[in-house]
């Protein structure tokens, strides 16, 4: 039973586990090596919100209402018009 549970965990690794040492002899963890750019996360969030907005505009609004909102707020890379 113990060996089965260990086999299941064999492919998992902790982010804080030491994987190497740097030139000064300090321990490097996977978290030190892997980094995420904050701008990337914001861009992905913005893309997802835009996708949802387009979906709701297509499904919930009439064609005229969607066009009015698109023109008013400058959607689809157009300048906003009052």
For each residue, the residues with C-beta under 8 A, 3 or more apart:
1: 4 5
2: 5 6
3: 6 7
4: 1 7 8
5: 1 2 8 9
6: 2 3 9 10
7: 3 4 10
8: 4 5
9: 5 6 12
10: 6 7
11:
12: 9
13: 17 30
14: 17 30
15: 29 30 31 34
16: 29 30 31
17: 13 14 29 30
18: 21 27 28 29
19: 28 29 30 33
20: 27 28
21: 18 25 26 27 28
22: 25 26 28
23:
24:
25: 21 22
26: 21 22
27: 18 20 21
28: 18 19 20 21 22 32 33
29: 15 16 17 18 19 32 33
30: 13 14 15 16 17 19 33 34
31: 15 16 34
32: 28 29
33: 19 28 29 30
34: 15 30 31
35:
36: 40 41
37: 40 41
38: 41 42
39: 42 43
40: 36 37 43 44
41: 36 37 38 44 45
42: 38 39 45 46
43: 39 40 46 47
44: 40 41 47 48
45: 41 42 48 49
46: 42 43 49 50
47: 43 44 50 51
48: 44 45 51 52
49: 45 46 52 53
50: 46 47 53 54
51: 47 48 54 55
52: 48 49 55 56
53: 49 50 56 57 75
54: 50 51 57 58
55: 51 52 58 59
56: 52 53 59 60 61
57: 53 54 60 61 66 69 70
58: 54 55 61 66
59: 55 56
60: 56 57
61: 56 57 58 65 66 69
62: 65 66
63: 66 67
64: 67 68
65: 61 62 68 69
66: 57 58 61 62 63 69 70
67: 63 64 70 71
68: 64 65 71 72
69: 57 61 65 66 72 73 75
70: 57 66 67 73 74 75 76 78
71: 67 68 74 78 80 81
72: 68 69 80 81 82
73: 69 70 80
74: 70 71 78 79 80 81
75: 53 69 70 78
76: 70
77:
78: 70 71 74 75 81
79: 74
80: 71 72 73 74
81: 71 72 74 78
82: 72
